[in-house]
């Protein structure tokens, strides 16, 4: 009787152990992926209005500067004083005429 009980316990314990390992692993949550470095979030900085300029074609553009020489160019009639922009350190200050020339050359193709 004791042999049957021991055999029964061994069978039940192996069945329970194998049941725990069967199945798929859960995927990591978004926060865990960020902490592990799987997902890299964009960094943002506050960009403040540096100057408003007119292009040769009459377009108004707003040039913004953020931390560590992060520059942004926005075409708008009403330029906000500041906004959150993507952190891009040591970028070049945009030249509106070069931007307009490149946009016009794309439209001509």
ABEGO torsion letter per residue (X at the ends): XAAAAAAAAAAAAAAAAAAAABEBBBBBBAAAAAAAGABBBBBBBBBBBABBBBBAAGBBBBBBBBBGGBBBBBBBABBBABBBBBBBBGBBBBBAAAAAAAAAAAAAX
